[in-house]
Amino acid sequence: EERKALYFTIYVEPDGSFRIDDVPPGTYELIIYVHDKLGGSLDNVIIQGTREVIVPPGTMPTDGPIDLGDILLVKR
């Protein structure tokens, strides 16, 4: 089965916390890239992290946040 990429807007708070609104139930791979400048490409990623995220059925749209715990970011 061909997988389709879905993209969601991420809102980052000054303390480093973030939210992604209205994500349908399912299993996702959250990929975080930090670039050394705005508008960066994958060639200038300086930090990255990944985490599998499971949004359980029945959690949309306003059942509240899902705690992802800590996400390890690795310097490249």
Rosetta silent file (secondary structure, phi, psi, omega in degrees, C-alpha in Angstrom):
SEQUENCE: EERKALYFTIYVEPDGSFRIDDVPPGTYELIIYVHDKLGGSLDNVIIQGTREVIVPPGTMPTDGPIDLGDILLVKR
SCORE:     score description
SCORE:     0.000 S_00000001
   1 L     0.000  130.413  178.920    0.000    0.000    0.000 S_00000001
   2 L   -74.549  132.484  178.740    1.353    3.390   -0.976 S_00000001
   3 L   -92.891  140.477  178.207    1.730    5.777    1.972 S_00000001
   4 L  -108.702  135.134  177.950    0.734    9.392    1.593 S_00000001
   5 L   -78.997  135.161  174.161    2.528   12.119    3.498 S_00000001
   6 L  -114.716  140.910  179.803    0.354   14.435    5.565 S_00000001
   7 L  -122.595  137.779 -179.484    1.609   17.800    6.735 S_00000001
   8 L  -128.685  150.544  176.709    0.250   19.806    9.655 S_00000001
   9 L   -76.436  132.624  178.604    1.016   23.289   10.952 S_00000001
  10 L  -108.529  130.275  177.182    3.027   23.254   14.189 S_00000001
  11 E  -105.799  115.490 -176.996    2.683   26.103   16.674 S_00000001
  12 E  -101.376  131.540  178.132    5.819   26.433   18.832 S_00000001
  13 L   -91.801  159.430 -179.509    5.711   28.228   22.195 S_00000001
  14 L   -57.427  -27.445 -179.341    8.665   30.171   23.687 S_00000001
  15 L   -83.757    2.287  179.127    9.250   27.375   26.240 S_00000001
  16 L    94.937  -11.741  176.102    9.759   24.811   23.439 S_00000001
  17 L   -71.932  159.658 -179.232    6.355   23.165   23.799 S_00000001
  18 E  -147.757  164.741  174.793    4.280   22.865   20.662 S_00000001
  19 E  -139.369  151.687  175.517    0.845   21.931   19.425 S_00000001
  20 L  -131.737  115.694 -174.683   -0.576   20.518   16.224 S_00000001
  21 L   -86.822  149.394  168.708   -4.323   21.007   15.871 S_00000001
  22 L    56.987   49.456  176.387   -6.923   18.699   14.306 S_00000001
  23 L   -91.264  120.829  179.696   -4.826   15.608   13.614 S_00000001
  24 L   -64.781  155.652  176.902   -7.073   12.688   12.631 S_00000001
  25 L   -55.824  145.529  179.345   -6.666    9.375   14.482 S_00000001
  26 E   153.011 -179.310  177.646   -3.843    7.205   13.178 S_00000001
  27 E  -107.114  130.543 -175.400   -0.158    6.414   13.546 S_00000001
  28 E  -130.282  157.272  168.479    2.291    9.098   12.443 S_00000001
  29 E  -108.273  114.379  176.670    6.013    9.700   12.352 S_00000001
  30 E   -86.747  122.918  179.475    6.768   13.144   13.766 S_00000001
  31 E  -118.769  126.630  179.630   10.000   14.469   12.271 S_00000001
  32 E  -113.501  125.863  174.953   11.603   17.616   13.670 S_00000001
  33 E  -119.354  133.708  172.663   14.287   19.462   11.726 S_00000001
  34 E  -114.994  123.800 -177.452   16.161   22.504   13.035 S_00000001
  35 E  -100.311  157.760  178.171   17.951   24.510   10.358 S_00000001
  36 L   -82.594   -2.332  174.683   20.852   26.902   10.775 S_00000001
  37 L  -158.399  159.472  178.220   18.902   29.574    8.878 S_00000001
  38 L   -63.099  147.655  177.709   15.329   30.348    7.821 S_00000001
  39 L    71.636   23.079 -175.180   14.113   28.701    4.661 S_00000001
  40 L   -70.046  160.100  175.138   16.621   25.929    5.087 S_00000001
  41 L  -106.861  177.761  177.761   16.811   22.736    3.111 S_00000001
  42 H   -64.206  -17.509  178.551   17.672   19.269    4.340 S_00000001
  43 H   -70.252  -24.266 -177.940   21.287   20.122    3.465 S_00000001
  44 H  -116.791   31.634  173.562   21.561   22.603    6.357 S_00000001
  45 E   -73.074  128.540  179.257   19.749   20.693    9.104 S_00000001
  46 E  -105.969  -21.234  179.162   21.752   21.050   12.305 S_00000001
  47 E  -144.233  141.810  174.833   19.470   19.126   14.688 S_00000001
  48 E  -147.447  158.864  177.158   16.810   16.506   14.103 S_00000001
  49 E  -154.579  154.651  177.745   14.544   14.181   16.026 S_00000001
  50 E  -136.515  156.277  178.116   11.809   11.659   15.312 S_00000001
  51 E  -159.169  133.377  170.728    9.015   10.082   17.300 S_00000001
  52 E   -75.936  134.676 -179.537    6.177    7.737   16.447 S_00000001
  53 E  -125.440  128.675  176.670    2.898    9.322   17.505 S_00000001
  54 E  -111.942  118.384  174.537   -0.364    7.436   17.864 S_00000001
  55 E   -97.648  109.887 -174.971   -3.535    9.517   17.872 S_00000001
  56 L   -67.445  153.818  175.342   -6.177    7.153   19.279 S_00000001
  57 L   -57.640  146.208  176.457   -9.628    6.814   17.694 S_00000001
  58 L    80.527   11.849 -178.592  -12.212    9.162   19.129 S_00000001
  59 L  -100.617    2.163 -177.195   -9.744   11.905   20.110 S_00000001
  60 L  -106.642  145.618    1.286  -10.691   14.436   17.463 S_00000001
  61 L  -100.274  -15.255 -168.626  -11.288   17.312   17.473 S_00000001
  62 L  -129.902   36.303 -179.132  -11.234   18.619   21.056 S_00000001
  63 L   -81.247    1.290  177.363  -10.356   15.832   23.486 S_00000001
  64 L   100.240 -179.878 -173.777   -7.248   17.702   24.618 S_00000001
  65 L   -75.042  158.138  171.387   -3.525   17.248   24.226 S_00000001
  66 L  -110.899  122.852 -179.566   -1.578   14.021   23.835 S_00000001
  67 L   -78.682  117.948  179.977    1.605   14.007   25.910 S_00000001
  68 L   -89.874   -6.431 -175.746    4.489   12.894   23.699 S_00000001
  69 L    71.305 -162.186  178.795    7.024   12.964   26.507 S_00000001
  70 L   -79.968  143.184  175.319   10.556   14.055   25.706 S_00000001
  71 L  -114.960  120.257 -179.352   11.765   13.922   22.114 S_00000001
  72 L   -71.512  122.666  175.556   15.495   13.329   21.723 S_00000001
  73 L  -105.522  132.036 -174.789   17.048   15.868   19.350 S_00000001
  74 E  -114.624  132.240  176.102   20.385   14.868   17.832 S_00000001
  75 E   -74.335  134.275  179.547   23.010   17.263   16.479 S_00000001
  76 L  -100.779    0.000    0.000   24.038   16.433   12.919 S_00000001
